[in-house]
Amino acid sequence: MSESMIWYPYEQMKGMKKPLLVEHAQGVYLYTEEGKLIDSVSSWWSVIFGYHNPVLDEAIKNQVDQFAHVMLGGLTHEPVQRLAKKLKEWLPKDLDYCFFSDSGSVAVEVALKMALQFNTNRGSSRRKTLALEHAYHGDTFKAMEVGDDEDYHFAFGEKKDVIHIPTQKEALEEAFQKYGEELTCFILEPLLQGAGGMRMYELDFLVRARELCDAYDVLLIFDEVATGFGRTGYRFVADQVCPDILILGKALTGGYIGHAVTVANRKVYEGFYSDDPSHALMHGPTFMGNALACSVSLAAIELFEKENYIDKIQKIAAITRREMKDFSDPAISEVRMMGGCVCIEVKDAKTLEGYQEFARKRGVFARPFLKYLYACVPYIIEEGELLQVLDTMKAWFKR
Ligand SMILES: *Cc1c(COP(=O)(O)O)cnc(C)c1O
């Protein structure tokens, strides 16, 4: 028996290595019992502005002096109103209708419920969902159903009414020909599939997906929980190809508090707007629109704009390309890069055993999984710190 009563994520608790104790954190650094480490994964892609960011700290402190939380059932407040207004202005086209929730997985559930009930409300019997192979959309049951990663969800049984396709146009055309009239929605992580193995694909695929969704009257859902806020190099992939429903999470609060939003366009919203009470969206997470989360999100978006984060991401991308160009090793099957992230895929997962400890000795916190050694650093990282992360990754293969 371990002495810990904390049940850690994605871990066989028996024989689990002792997690590192973080004492405080600042900028890109975690100050741990073993010294200071650069967080090369931004606490699961979320802490893009760095830890202990003075602007974000202040936003939370100011709000806590007013109140921390009130429910949205029958009540509203300024932080949630301002955030919704900001998102309406900030997001493309008529992605205007914000449904808040407390995590990415729940926001995915909400999007899938929207797509299903959008059809029920209009008297359609469509039931099927199109999704991508290797998709990851969260760990709740519906989110798992549209996910396609046996490494995460093998223990939970079969998928119903979900068709998974590879990111190839022929497969896309075929799926729509075959199932187009039965689909409620096509849900995908645009351009970059994160937890499914940092897989990258072309914008063309999304352009065609948009056309086919229009032709077959199918809702297009972008899960940008991971890709949003610049990770692909685009602010949102939705700026390039606009979905009907957009899901944001992770970096939304700068990684301060769990919060997410499912943003619907006018067409989806109008599918619920009616004299019939049974057409209402029956969902309401207790902590949706939490005032601390909304305040910090607003401050985060303002920071992203004011300090031109897209520029910072382009710099990270350029340095990464320069450093990883021509890097290869017999153990590596592919090096992939996009925007603020890089992934080295190895041929055999065993190759990465011991990497975490190796990186720690070089001042880097990393969390490779399966065959993927990756970095998605906080955007405030300095060039020297980024080199430290990339050099550590490369050094592992040249021991
Ligand atoms: C992390 C993630 C989720 C789930 O978000 P949680 O906040 O962990 O529930 C959903 N979709 C994608 C693409 C993610 O990366």
Ligand as a Chemical Component Dictionary entry (heavy atoms), coordinates in Angstrom:
data_LIG
# 
_chem_comp.id                   LIG 
_chem_comp.type                 NON-POLYMER 
_chem_comp.pdbx_formal_charge   0 
_chem_comp.three_letter_code    LIG 
# 
loop_
_chem_comp_atom.comp_id 
_chem_comp_atom.atom_id 
_chem_comp_atom.alt_atom_id 
_chem_comp_atom.type_symbol 
_chem_comp_atom.charge 
_chem_comp_atom.model_Cartn_x 
_chem_comp_atom.model_Cartn_y 
_chem_comp_atom.model_Cartn_z 
_chem_comp_atom.pdbx_ordinal 
LIG C1 C1 C 0 -7.993  17.698 -22.521 1  
LIG C2 C2 C 0 -8.978  17.568 -23.616 2  
LIG C3 C3 C 0 -10.345 17.388 -23.350 3  
LIG C4 C4 C 0 -10.883 17.202 -21.957 4  
LIG O1 O1 O 0 -10.743 18.317 -21.160 5  
LIG P1 P1 P 0 -10.819 18.143 -19.562 6  
LIG O2 O2 O 0 -10.807 19.547 -19.055 7  
LIG O3 O3 O 0 -9.621  17.360 -19.170 8  
LIG O4 O4 O 0 -12.083 17.430 -19.265 9  
LIG C5 C5 C 0 -11.217 17.346 -24.421 10 
LIG N1 N1 N 0 -10.772 17.475 -25.682 11 
LIG C6 C6 C 0 -9.475  17.640 -25.985 12 
LIG C7 C7 C 0 -9.057  17.794 -27.400 13 
LIG C8 C8 C 0 -8.521  17.685 -24.954 14 
LIG O5 O5 O 0 -7.233  17.807 -25.256 15 
# 
loop_
_chem_comp_bond.comp_id 
_chem_comp_bond.atom_id_1 
_chem_comp_bond.atom_id_2 
_chem_comp_bond.value_order 
_chem_comp_bond.pdbx_ordinal 
LIG C1 C2 SING 1  
LIG C2 C3 SING 2  
LIG C2 C8 DOUB 3  
LIG C3 C4 SING 4  
LIG C3 C5 DOUB 5  
LIG C4 O1 SING 6  
LIG O1 P1 SING 7  
LIG P1 O2 DOUB 8  
LIG P1 O3 SING 9  
LIG P1 O4 SING 10 
LIG C5 N1 SING 11 
LIG N1 C6 DOUB 12 
LIG C6 C7 SING 13 
LIG C6 C8 SING 14 
LIG C8 O5 SING 15 
# 
